[in-house]
Amino acid sequence: MRYLILSDLHSNDEALTAVLRRVKRKTFDRVVCLGDFVGYAADPNKVLDRFRKLRRTTISIRGNHDKVVAGVEEGLLFNPPALEAVRWTVERLSKQNMEFLRKLPLGPEIVDGRFVVCHGSPLDEDAYIFSDFDASLNFVQMNRFAEGIDLCFFGHSHIPSIFTLEPGDLIYTGTPPGVGIARKPPVFLKDGDVVEVEIEGLGLLRNSVAREK
Ligand SMILES: [Fe+2]
């Protein structure tokens, strides 16, 4: 199975047309869109008509702009140009396209049991993944909504980027309950202690504690 994955079309028909022209000779079975069909650019109906008429099976989730145009949210955090684009789009959108936006599901969604799709991040459709740190917050939660799936596609940031979790990478998850300083009496690491961390799928990490010389 091959997928064409699109995101943040933002009413830009020239861009969508260029992408579809580019993949014309490639084989793919399904088209996945990670949300934000509308907003910013000037062709919301053309983009939505073109997408809805694609001859492949499509899988879509909603983006923050789709949500506000569809009246699901008010867009209180939108900047003035984005809000103006929403108002402009609402006045021009066809009934069918408005209905399409209203029915878009909230991500994350599992596609064919193979991967997850979300708009901003799998934990929050409105959040951005810009950095390794942002990604790490999601890595630690992936199993919560997609057990056994280790691939997630996201949009929203408008920055093409890939974040990977490699064996040996450390994720800082904050202070867990039972931390030594809160115990009575407090427990601190001391010279000669050995700290072992077992991570499923990675194995055992062992570190010896030594007094600084
Ligand atoms: Fe977005």
Residues whose N, C-alpha, C, O or C-beta is under 5 A from the ligand:
A	BS01	LIG	D36 G63 N64 H156
